[in-house]
């Protein structure tokens, strides 16, 4: 590992952990060092995510040399006895992955002894796996293992797939999507995977009429649900009023519903007041760094609806890098934010703090103060459009 002034690129293990930790009714057991999980648990607690209990088996030289599973068996038995969870998620850490521990085989061996609890192993624990891979694999594993066969709900409903704790303001964005679906269609969510969900709700995923995939890592999970249950899906993270209206209309087409035009018109009027105020000013260029879907979505809104010039763009995951939105490591983004003195900058909390910028412009983790933060205001949807326009307008005056 190289030297970092701020924080290294999170691993696949962290992507898996952030995806699983909000799930109510489950317990997560890591096969790894105790200190490893204690550090992660403190960071997750600071972020206000306390739904899923977190445990570690700990490992020592004997486990590494001989490959014994006594610790896993004992920890599983104790958790099943004292917590009585519906599900135990098994998370690998880097050391067992390096020595070739076969966690799926171990859980298969243990499962007959714990008939009242479902044991689900996850991967992406090695050094090569990225955050994005951890999130994608975790979402796919959840939809492969937990949903049961159910008929469609009598009243049209939907799932949100990809609302995970690694994206800044994830809870506020999910809440805005829920609000829009209720206002536009009178629809309720079966499951918000995974920021606001339980084991029981995940089991009911197949009863929804449409899936709303709000990040590209969730598409594999949506494809699996489409194959198994025939559920159509929309892959979009809607920023700005135009993208949001298009997202609503596409969702309505797939669900066989017509949106409430009165609701949409009222929302457009409210959002466009903020947009009009921002466009009346000579705003500087906008530089963006964060998750590729966030960067691309905000860029599209800024260009098409506010006619903002675009400065630098970068994403925080190497596998999603393109010629248009490259991946920036720490040295790259640190140099960029230092050079863009006369531009609006929206990026991670660390990047904004390093550049001496307003932390209200944060759109990506890590945060300057805590590792994760759910944020207070949405960036997607109608209210997100107004929020972004107000931020840009306010920042241009300071």
Residue pairs with C-beta under 8 A, 6 or more apart in sequence:
1 8
2 8
4 330
5 330
5 334
6 330
6 350
6 354
6 366
7 350
7 366
7 371
9 130
9 131
9 316
9 318
9 329
10 131
10 166
11 94
11 124
11 125
11 127
11 129
11 130
11 131
11 134
12 123
12 124
12 125
12 126
12 128
12 129
12 130
12 131
12 133
12 134
12 137
13 91
13 92
13 93
13 94
13 124
13 125
13 129
13 134
14 40
14 131
14 134
14 166
15 124
15 129
15 130
15 131
15 132
15 133
15 134
15 135
15 136
15 138
15 164
15 166
16 91
16 122
16 123
16 124
16 125
16 134
16 135
16 137
16 138
17 28
17 40
17 44
17 91
17 134
18 44
18 131
18 134
18 135
18 164
18 165
18 166
18 372
19 134
19 135
19 138
19 139
19 142
19 164
19 165
19 166
19 194
20 26
20 28
20 52
20 89
20 91
20 122
20 138
20 142
20 194
21 28
21 44
21 49
21 51
21 52
21 54
21 165
22 49
22 51
22 52
22 165
22 194
22 195
22 196
22 197
23 51
23 52
23 87
23 89
23 142
23 194
23 197
23 198
23 199
23 202
24 51
24 52
24 197
24 198
24 199
25 85
25 86
25 87
25 198
25 199
25 200
26 52
26 85
26 86
26 87
26 88
26 89
26 199
27 52
27 53
27 54
27 55
27 79
27 83
27 85
27 87
27 88
27 89
28 52
28 53
28 54
28 55
28 88
28 89
28 91
29 55
29 56
29 57
29 72
29 75
29 76
29 79
29 88
29 89
29 90
29 91
30 36
30 37
30 54
30 55
30 56
30 57
30 90
30 91
30 92
30 93
31 57
31 59
31 71
31 72
31 90
31 91
31 92
31 93
31 96
31 101
31 103
32 56
32 57
32 58
32 59
32 91
32 92
32 93
32 94
32 95
32 96
32 125
33 56
33 58
33 59
33 93
33 95
34 56
34 58
36 56
36 93
37 54
37 55
37 56
38 56
40 54
41 54
43 370
43 371
43 372
44 50
44 54
44 165
44 371
44 372
46 370
46 371
46 372
47 165
47 370
47 371
47 372
47 373
47 374
48 374
49 165
49 372
52 89
53 79
53 83
53 85
55 75
55 79
57 71
57 72
57 75
58 71
59 71
59 95
59 96
62 68
63 71
64 95
64 99
67 99
67 101
69 106
69 109
69 110
72 90
72 106
72 110
73 110
73 113
76 88
76 110
76 114
76 119
77 113
77 114
79 85
79 88
80 88
80 114
80 116
80 117
84 116
84 117
85 117
86 117
86 118
86 199
86 200
87 117
87 118
87 119
87 120
87 146
87 199
88 114
88 117
88 118
88 119
88 120
89 120
89 122
90 103
90 106
90 107
90 119
90 120
90 121
90 122
91 122
91 125
92 101
92 103
92 121
92 122
92 123
92 124
92 125
92 126
93 125
94 125
94 126
94 127
96 103
96 125
97 125
97 126
98 126
98 127
103 121
103 122
103 123
104 121
106 121
107 119
107 120
107 121
110 119
111 119
118 145
118 146
120 141
120 145
120 146
122 137
122 138
122 141
123 129
123 137
124 133
124 134
124 137
124 138
129 137
130 317
130 318
130 319
131 166
131 317
132 217
132 317
132 319
132 320
133 319
135 162
135 164
135 166
135 215
135 217
136 217
136 218
136 220
136 221
138 194
139 161
139 162
139 164
139 193
139 194
139 217
139 218
139 220
139 221
140 220
140 221
140 224
142 193
142 194
142 202
142 221
143 161
143 193
143 202
143 205
143 221
143 224
143 225
144 224
146 199
146 202
146 203
146 205
147 202
147 203
147 204
147 205
147 206
147 225
147 228
147 229
148 203
148 204
148 206
149 206
150 204
150 206
150 207
151 207
152 207
152 208
152 209
153 190
153 207
153 208
153 209
155 186
155 187
155 188
156 185
156 187
156 209
156 210
156 255
156 256
156 257
157 187
157 188
157 189
157 190
157 207
157 208
157 209
158 181
158 187
158 189
158 190
158 208
158 209
158 210
158 211
158 212
158 251
158 255
159 189
159 190
159 191
159 192
159 193
159 205
159 208
159 210
159 211
159 212
159 225
159 231
160 174
160 177
160 178
160 189
160 191
160 192
160 193
160 211
160 212
160 214
161 193
161 211
161 212
161 213
161 214
161 218
161 221
161 222
161 233
162 193
162 213
162 214
162 215
162 217
162 218
163 170
163 171
163 173
163 174
163 177
163 192
163 193
163 194
163 195
163 196
163 214
164 170
164 194
164 195
164 215
164 217
165 195
165 372
165 374
166 291
166 365
166 372
167 173
167 215
167 291
167 294
167 364
167 365
168 290
168 294
168 348
168 362
168 363
168 364
168 365
168 367
168 373
168 375
169 363
169 373
169 374
169 375
169 376
169 377
169 378
169 379
170 195
170 374
170 375
171 195
171 196
171 374
171 375
172 374
172 375
172 376
172 377
172 378
172 379
173 214
173 378
173 379
173 380
173 381
173 384
174 192
174 195
174 196
174 214
175 378
176 378
176 380
176 381
176 382
176 383
176 384
177 212
177 214
177 380
177 381
178 189
178 192
179 381
179 383
180 244
180 248
180 267
180 381
180 382
181 187
181 188
181 189
181 212
181 251
182 188
183 260
183 263
183 267
184 248
184 251
184 252
184 259
184 260
184 263
184 264
185 251
185 252
185 255
185 257
185 259
185 260
186 260
187 255
187 257
190 201
190 204
190 205
190 207
190 208
191 197
191 201
191 202
191 204
191 205
191 208
192 201
193 202
193 205
193 218
193 221
205 225
205 229
206 225
206 228
206 229
206 231
208 231
209 231
209 255
209 256
210 231
210 232
210 233
210 234
210 251
210 254
210 255
211 222
211 225
211 226
211 231
211 232
211 233
211 234
212 233
212 234
212 236
212 251
213 219
213 221
213 222
213 233
213 234
213 235
213 236
214 236
214 237
214 293
214 380
215 237
215 291
215 293
216 235
216 292
216 293
216 320
218 235
219 233
219 235
222 231
222 233
222 235
223 233
225 231
225 233
226 232
226 233
232 254
233 254
234 247
234 250
234 251
234 254
236 243
236 246
236 247
236 250
237 293
237 294
237 297
237 380
238 244
238 246
238 247
238 297
238 380
238 381
239 297
239 298
239 300
239 301
239 379
239 380
239 384
239 385
239 388
240 297
240 300
240 301
240 304
240 305
240 384
240 385
240 388
241 267
241 268
241 271
241 272
241 275
241 305
241 382
241 385
242 301
242 304
242 305
243 297
243 300
243 301
244 380
244 381
244 382
244 385
245 264
245 268
248 259
248 264
249 259
252 258
252 259
267 382
268 382
270 382
270 386
271 382
271 383
271 385
271 386
271 389
273 386
274 385
274 386
274 387
274 389
274 390
274 393
275 305
275 306
275 385
275 386
275 389
277 389
277 390
277 393
278 306
278 389
278 390
278 392
278 393
279 306
279 307
281 393
281 396
282 396
283 306
283 308
283 344
283 392
283 393
283 396
284 309
284 342
284 343
284 344
284 396
285 308
285 309
285 310
285 311
285 340
285 342
285 343
285 344
286 298
286 299
286 302
286 308
286 309
286 310
286 311
286 343
286 344
286 345
286 346
286 392
287 310
287 311
287 312
287 313
287 336
287 337
287 340
287 343
287 344
287 345
287 346
287 347
288 294
288 295
288 298
288 299
288 310
288 312
288 313
288 314
288 345
288 346
288 347
288 363
289 295
289 312
289 313
289 314
289 315
289 316
289 328
289 333
289 336
289 337
289 345
289 346
289 347
289 348
289 351
289 364
290 315
290 316
290 346
290 347
290 348
290 363
290 364
291 315
291 316
291 317
291 364
292 315
292 316
292 317
292 320
292 321
292 322
292 325
294 363
294 364
294 379
295 313
295 314
295 315
295 325
296 325
297 380
298 346
298 363
298 379
298 388
299 310
299 313
301 385
301 388
302 308
302 310
302 388
302 392
303 310
305 385
306 389
306 392
308 344
308 392
311 340
311 343
312 336
312 340
313 324
313 325
313 326
314 325
314 326
314 327
314 328
314 332
314 333
314 336
315 321
315 325
315 326
315 327
315 328
316 327
316 328
316 348
316 364
317 327
318 327
320 327
321 327
328 336
333 347
333 348
333 351
334 351
334 354
337 345
337 347
337 351
337 352
337 354
337 355
337 357
338 354
338 355
340 355
344 361
344 392
344 395
344 396
345 351
345 352
345 355
345 357
345 361
346 361
346 362
346 363
346 391
347 361
347 362
347 363
347 364
348 362
348 363
348 364
348 365
348 366
348 367
349 359
349 362
349 364
349 365
349 366
349 367
349 368
349 369
349 373
350 366
350 367
350 368
351 364
352 358
352 359
352 361
352 362
352 368
353 359
353 368
358 395
358 398
359 368
360 391
360 394
360 395
361 391
361 395
362 368
362 375
363 379
365 371
365 372
365 373
366 372
367 373
377 383
377 384
377 387
378 384
378 387
379 387
379 388
